Amino acid sequence: MKTYHALLLAAVVCSVSSLEIQSDRSPRIVNGINAANTPYNVYVLYLNSGNSGFFGGGSLISDRHVLTAAQNIAGFVRWEVGLGSTVFGQLSIQQSTQAIAHPNFNTANRANDIGFIVLPQPVVFTALISPIQLPVLGRNLPYENEEGTVVGFGFNAVGGQTRSDFLKVAYQRVIPDSRCVGVYQITLPYHFCAEDVIQRSNVCNGDLGAGFVVAERRVDTLVGVASLITASCDSTTPTGYTRVSQHRQWIRDNTGV
């Protein structure tokens, strides 16, 4: 399984045309450190009808649903999801042909950049695979200056050429909305931004769709979906996240979660 998946991934990345993947779409959590067990994390490989695509992240929210960015869904027809390990070669793989992007997703400005993949078989919850809590309806998380985490597989540094074999974690803090709108053309409160000014850890294209998680009343809670980064994928510009709480009712209506 490990050898097959590695070969498939290499073939997929090489086969994508320049229109689908620009040269700066390098997958990495920049300056991240090795993550501890993160049972909700999902690696997502998304493919179009020509078997070309790219990869990103997602979060398990039930035994059948993976929440991710709509940009990982719209225009694609097949998804491989990996769960259950912080070691890339030990991920448990499922293939899905069913996913739903938010009906009002806008590719130009990433408005409503949220959706979910439906797993063909329910996963069995264990210490290594379990869903993340979502915000309660009506609670507009996260708060300004609140610290959260985002995880992903990928390169270890800006300009890197080798994907990490281990899941990486970045610690970021939510910045004021006034700064966020100065970086990205977004409509508040549907996005928020977060950054790490100490270690300069950050998200890159290969981790878009990954979850931003905070401790809400001491329970890990998924409050954001990685949606926006700069073209250079640097370590100093804040990451833009889709705010999950603004889409909470849509998620419940379509997944029952």
C-alpha positions in Angstrom: 0.0 0.0 0.0 2.8 2.4 0.9 4.7 1.8 -2.4 1.6 1.9 -4.5 0.4 5.2 -3.0 3.7 6.8 -3.3 4.0 5.9 -7.0 0.4 7.1 -7.6 1.0 10.4 -6.0 4.2 11.0 -7.9 2.4 10.2 -11.2 -0.5 12.5 -10.3 1.6 15.5 -9.4 3.7 15.1 -12.6 0.7 14.7 -14.8 -1.1 17.9 -13.9 -1.0 20.6 -16.5 0.4 24.1 -15.8 -3.2 25.4 -15.9 -4.1 23.1 -13.0 -1.0 23.4 -10.9 1.2 26.4 -11.0 4.9 26.1 -10.2 4.5 27.7 -6.8 2.0 25.1 -5.5 4.4 23.5 -3.2 2.8 21.4 -0.4 4.1 22.2 3.1 3.5 23.3 6.6 6.3 25.9 6.6 8.5 25.7 9.8 6.2 23.2 11.4 7.2 20.6 14.0 6.2 16.9 14.2 2.6 16.6 15.3 1.3 14.3 18.0 -1.6 11.9 17.3 -4.2 13.9 15.4 -7.1 11.5 14.9 -9.4 13.8 13.0 -6.8 14.8 10.4 -7.3 13.6 6.8 -5.0 13.7 3.9 -6.9 14.4 0.6 -5.8 13.6 -2.9 -8.3 15.0 -5.4 -8.4 14.0 -9.1 -10.3 15.1 -12.2 -11.8 13.0 -15.0 -8.3 12.9 -16.6 -6.8 11.5 -13.5 -5.0 14.7 -12.8 -5.1 16.7 -9.6 -3.3 17.8 -6.5 -3.5 17.2 -2.7 -4.6 19.0 0.4 -6.1 18.4 3.8 -9.4 17.8 5.6 -11.0 17.0 8.9 -13.1 14.0 9.9 -16.4 15.2 11.3 -18.4 11.9 11.3 -17.8 8.3 10.4 -18.8 9.2 6.8 -17.8 12.8 6.3 -14.6 14.8 5.7 -14.8 18.5 5.9 -12.5 20.3 3.5 -12.2 23.3 1.2 -14.6 23.6 -1.8 -11.6 24.2 -4.0 -10.6 20.6 -3.4 -14.0 19.4 -4.6 -15.3 21.7 -7.4 -14.3 20.3 -10.8 -13.0 17.0 -9.4 -14.5 13.5 -9.6 -12.5 11.2 -7.3 -10.9 11.6 -3.9 -8.4 9.5 -2.0 -8.4 10.1 1.7 -5.8 8.9 4.2 -6.6 8.6 7.9 -5.2 7.1 11.1 -1.5 8.0 11.3 1.0 10.8 11.6 3.3 8.8 9.3 2.4 9.2 5.6 3.3 5.7 4.6 1.0 4.2 7.3 -2.2 6.1 6.4 -5.3 4.0 5.9 -6.7 4.8 2.4 -10.3 5.1 1.2 -11.4 6.2 -2.3 -14.6 8.2 -2.8 -16.5 9.4 -5.8 -19.0 11.5 -3.8 -18.3 15.0 -2.5 -20.4 18.2 -2.2 -19.0 21.8 -2.5 -20.9 24.7 -1.0 -23.4 25.8 -3.8 -22.3 29.4 -3.5 -18.5 28.7 -3.7 -16.7 31.4 -5.7 -13.4 30.4 -7.2 -12.3 34.0 -7.7 -12.4 35.2 -4.1 -12.8 31.8 -2.3 -16.2 32.9 -0.8 -18.0 29.9 0.8 -14.8 27.8 0.4 -16.1 24.7 2.2 -17.5 21.3 1.4 -17.3 17.7 2.4 -16.3 14.3 1.0 -18.6 11.3 1.6 -16.7 8.2 2.5 -17.9 4.9 0.8 -17.6 3.0 4.0 -18.1 4.2 7.6 -14.8 4.4 9.5 -14.5 2.7 12.9 -13.4 5.1 15.6 -10.3 4.2 17.4 -7.6 6.1 19.3 -6.1 6.9 15.9 -9.3 7.8 14.0 -12.0 9.9 15.5 -14.0 13.0 14.5 -13.4 16.6 15.6 -16.1 18.6 17.3 -17.8 21.4 15.4 -18.9 24.8 16.8 -22.3 24.9 18.3 -24.9 26.8 16.3 -24.8 30.6 16.9 -21.3 30.6 18.4 -19.0 32.7 16.1 -15.6 31.2 16.7 -12.7 31.8 16.8 -12.0 34.9 18.8 -9.4 37.5 17.9 -6.0 36.6 19.4 -7.1 33.1 20.1 -4.4 30.5 19.4 -5.1 27.4 17.3 -3.3 24.6 15.4 -3.3 23.4 11.8 -1.6 20.2 10.6 -0.5 18.7 7.3 1.9 16.6 5.4 4.4 18.4 3.2 7.7 20.2 2.7 9.6 21.4 5.8 10.7 24.8 4.5 10.1 27.4 1.8 11.7 26.2 -1.4 11.8 22.6 -0.1 11.6 19.7 -2.6 10.7 16.7 -0.5 7.4 15.9 1.2 7.7 15.2 4.9 7.1 11.6 5.9 5.6 12.9 9.2 2.6 15.0 10.0 3.6 18.6 10.8 1.8 21.1 13.1 1.8 24.9 13.1 0.6 27.1 16.0 -1.1 30.3 14.8 -2.9 33.1 16.5 -6.1 34.8 15.1 -5.3 38.4 13.9 -7.7 41.4 13.8 -10.2 41.3 10.9 -8.9 44.7 9.8 -5.5 43.2 9.0 -7.1 40.2 7.3 -9.0 42.3 4.8 -5.8 44.1 4.0 -4.2 40.9 2.8 -7.1 39.1 1.1 -10.3 40.3 -0.8 -12.8 38.6 1.5 -16.2 39.3 3.0 -16.3 39.3 6.8 -17.2 37.4 8.9 -17.0 34.4 6.5 -13.2 34.3 6.6 -10.6 35.0 9.3 -6.8 35.1 9.3 -4.2 33.6 11.6 -0.4 33.8 11.8 2.7 32.7 13.8 5.0 35.6 14.5 7.4 33.5 16.6 8.4 30.4 14.6 6.9 31.7 11.3 5.0 28.4 10.7 2.5 28.6 7.9 0.2 26.8 5.5 1.0 26.1 1.8 -1.2 24.9 -1.2 -0.7 21.2 -0.4 -2.4 21.8 3.0 -5.4 23.8 1.8 -8.6 22.3 3.2 -6.9 21.5 6.5 -8.6 22.4 9.8 -7.8 25.2 12.2 -8.6 23.9 15.6 -9.0 25.7 19.0 -9.7 24.5 22.5 -13.3 25.5 23.1 -14.0 24.9 26.7 -11.1 22.4 26.8 -12.5 20.5 23.8 -10.7 20.6 20.5 -13.1 22.3 18.0 -12.8 22.8 14.3 -13.3 26.5 13.6 -11.6 27.1 10.3 -10.7 25.5 6.9 -7.5 26.6 5.3 -8.6 28.6 2.2 -6.2 31.4 1.3 -2.5 31.9 1.0 -0.2 34.2 -1.0 1.1 33.0 -4.4 4.7 32.8 -3.0 3.5 30.6 -0.1 5.8 32.5 2.3 6.2 32.2 6.0 5.3 35.7 7.0 1.9 36.4 5.4 -1.2 35.3 7.4 -3.3 32.3 6.3 -6.9 32.9 5.4 -9.5 30.4 6.8 -13.1 29.8 6.0 -15.0 30.3 9.2 -16.9 27.1 10.0 -19.4 28.7 12.3 -20.8 30.8 9.4 -21.6 27.5 7.6 -22.7 25.5 10.6 -26.3 25.2 9.6 -25.4 24.2 6.0 -23.2 21.5 7.3 -25.9 20.1 9.6 -28.5 20.3 6.8 -26.4 18.3 4.4 -24.5 15.9 6.7 -26.7 15.6 9.8 -23.6 16.5 11.9 
